[in-house]
Amino acid sequence: MNDRELAGIGMTSKRTRERLISRLLEHGIKDWTVLDVMRSTPRHIFLDEALSHRAYEDVALPIGYGQTISQPFIVARMTETLLAHAPRREGKPGRVLEIGTGCGYQSAILSPLVGELFTVERIRPLLEKARRNLSRLRLRNVRFRLDDGTMGWPEEAPFDAILVAAAPARVPEELLQQLADGGCLIIPVGAELHQELQLIRRDGDSFHTEVLADVRFVPLQSGKVQH
Ligand code: SAH
């Protein structure tokens, strides 16, 4: 991909992106570090060409395999929450785990804002697509794993923050155990049609839960990985 394709034209241009940023501001996103990264990240490269003209609408869109790229507002909200609550090392949350890489859009927003990003996806072609997208954007602090993310990434734990982009019926115990002391887990929880976005903070052996919003994510599938 050349610089012109990355910059975008027409419906993927800078002006169109700016309208998305205004909308995020109107809907209550306040953290300018998040807004700046979202402004400079070309969401259109994460989509198939037939959908790229809709890349800067504030909606979830299909990415194949029955999955979706998350809605920009939700990406912004989750990222803002993570930055507000995760412990920092040298100014940034140090080690962050993401479950549900999808096409890598949320990973691209997180990558510049954290020390190291670890991301887990269970569908191989999506993981490969995400790897290509992030490499095009020259984001190099990301490690990828093809696996069932319900189990977290035990070899790399503990994490200052864990962000989950697919909804389990209840919070996986493994993820709680892989949080560093003071760390936070941001996760949609519930049945397919009604989920709540939870912020769970670890304080020693206790966990404090706060409900942030009603949301709708694809389900977190446990078990077999799709190769
Ligand atoms: N954050 C992504 C959106 C992902 S949609 C983006 O910005 O594009 C949710 C993703 O979670 C899907 O790609 C789905 O395959 C993945 N997923 C579902 N269950 C999973 C599991 N148990 N482990 C890892 N990934 C899972």
Residues whose N, C-alpha, C, O or C-beta is under 5 A from the ligand:
A	BS01	SAH	Q67 T68 I69 S70 I99 G100 T101 G102 C103 G104 Y105 Q106 V120 E121 R122 I123 L126 D147 D148 G149 T150 A165 A166 V218 P219 L220 Q221 S222
